[in-house]
């Protein structure tokens, strides 16, 4: 299927999930995950009305973003090493995957140098998977005030990557726990945290039913990812 056909299908899935949850589809933003897809694919998506894209490798984004249409907006959604923070601050309007106080401090430092504010989400390892990055929920609650003390960082909400499951219902508790944790964090801060980034190609419906405001969709839009030219796993 073409990207245009895939987009109609994904948008239909989002709308149907919102109807079941009695939510307004306008509350859910679609991040098109363009990892390993060229700037030409981004341009084709923009021509069809998609404007928000997600990348998880800084080096790939450094080449792709300048070659993409100016109206494209970019979120960083992968694990970010501190030595890539300067470029990430320059390239992205939001870092969805802030996973430590050390990274937050480096992002604050680079944002200060670049005289800009940076929107961030906190990545939470809800399921406690050893292969995943992110805060332990209890530790996040303990360190939330320190995280929120960085004046250049605008904390908008939480993000998680759920465990892979062939049955999306099996990860519903993960999404529910993230929403509940977000509510506790908002209470502690005394300020709203409106963004919940959770749900991908295989489980976006369940995520929306549990309160997602961002879904990150790659394969269901672009099709299977081509293999990268080289392995950037060290990022």
N, C-alpha and C positions, 0 to 999 in steps of 0.2 A: 504493500500500500504506500501511497505517497504521503509526504509530510502533511499536506492539506487534509487528506482523508484521516490520517492519524489525529490531527488536531481536532477535527470535528468529533471524533470518537472520544477523545480525552475530555473535551469540553462537555460533551454529553454525560460522561461519567460524573464529572464534578457537579453538574446541575442536578442530576438524579440523586446524588448523595446529599446535596443541600436540601432538596425537597423532602427526603426522608427525615432529615434532622431538623426540618422547619427553619432552615437558615437561608439567608440571602446569598446567592452565588457570588455577588460582588464582594462578599467578605473573604473570599478565598483567592489568593494570588497563585498563579501558575508560574513556577520557575522552570524554564526549559533547560535541562542539563545538557550542555553542549560539549562536554568532555570528549576529546578525540574526534570531534567533528570540525570541519574547517570553517573559516569565516564565510565562505560562500553559503554554507548551510544556515548560518546565523542570518545572513542577508535574506535568504528565502523565507525564513521564519518571520523576520521583521515585516516583510512584504505582505504577510498574511495576518499581521496584527499582533504578533508576539513581541514583547519588548523587554522581558525580564529573563536573564540567562544566568545559569550557575556554572562555575568552573571550580575544579579542585586542584589544579596545578598552576602555580604562579608563572612558571616559565612558559607554559602553553598559553596562558592568558596574555602575557606580555607581547606575544606575537599576534594573537588573534584579535584582541580588543581594538588596537589601532586600525586593523584591516576591516573591521565590522562597521555597520551603519552607526552614525552618531547617536541615533535615538535609542539604541540598545542600552539597557541598564544591566549592571553586573553585581552578582552576589558571589562571595567566595564560600564554598560549602565543604571543602576538604580539610584535612589536618594541616595546620599552618605552623611551620617552624619559625622561631623568632627571627632567624636571619633572613627570612623572606618578608618580614613585616613592613619594611619600608616600601617595597614595591606593592604589597597588598593594599596598603593605605592609599597609595596613589591611584591604583587601578579600580578598586571596588567601592561601591556605595554602602555595602554592608558586608561584614564578616559574620557568617552564621555559626561559625565553629570555634568560638573562643572557649578553650578547654582548660585553662589554668590561669592563676594569678600572674605567673611569670609572663605569659603571652600577653595578657591584658596590659601589664606594665610596659612592655615593649611597644604595643600598639599605641598606648598613650604617648610614649616618647616620640614615636614617629609622627603621630598626628599633630603633636605640638610643633615639631620641626616644620611640618608642612602647613601649619596654621589652618587646620581644618578639623571639623568634627566628624566622627565616624560612628555609624550605626552598627551595633553588635547584637548578636544573640549568644546565649550561653549554651554550649553543647553539653548535654547530660547523658551519661551512660546508664539509662534507666534499668536495663536488664543485667548490668554488671558483667558484660562480656569482656573477657580478657583481650580479645582482638580489636576492641573498639576504644576510641578516645572519648574523653568527656568526664565531667564532674560526677562523682558519686553524689546522689541527692542530699544525704546528710551533710557532706562536706560543703556542698554549695550553700546550704542554709547557714552554715557556720561562717563562710567566707564572703557571703553576699554583700555585706556592708563594705568590705575592703574592695571588692570588685567595683561596686557602684561609686567609689570615691574618686575615680579618674574623671576629671572634668571634660576631657576631650572625647570620651566614649559615651555614647548614648545607648543605654541598655533598653532594648525593645521587647525582649521576651526570651523564650527557650527553644532549643532545637534538639531533636534526637534522631538517631538512625536505628530503627527497630531491627531485631533479629530477622533473618530470612525465614519465611514460613510459606509453604505451599497453600495453606489455609489462612487467609488474612485475619480471620476471627481469633487465631491464636496470639496475635500481637495486639489485639484490642486493649488488653490490660496495660501494655506499655504506653500506649497513647493516652489512656485515661490517667495513668500515674503522672505523666508529664503535665497534663492539664492541671491536676491537683497540686503538683509541685509549683507550677506557675502561680496558682492562686495563693499558695503560702508565701511565695517570694513577694508577690505584690502586697500582701498584707504586711510583711516585714518592712518593706520599703515605704509603705504608705503612698504608693503611686501605681498606676496601671501598667501592666506589661501585656500589651495587646497581641503580641505576635507568638504564634505556636507553629514552628516549622517542623512538620512531621508528615510522613506518608510519601510513598514513591509509586512507581508504575504499578506494582502488584497489590498495593494495599491502601491506595489513596482514599477509597470510599470509607473504609473503617476510620482512617485518620480524620476525615472531614466530620464524620458522625461524632467523633470524640472532641472536636473543637479546632482542628487545624485551620490556620489562616494562610499558610503557605504549604503547597505540595511541590515536591521536587521531582520532575518527571523527565527521564531521558529516553530509555528504550522504547516506551510506548509512543513517543513522538518521532524520534529520529531513526528508530530501528536499532538493530544490534550495532554496538560501537565497533568501528574499525580498530585494529590493533595499533597502539601508538608506535611512532617511529623508533622511540627509545624508551627505556624504563625510567620514569621519574619517581619511582616509589620512595626515594630518599626524601622527597619533599614532605 
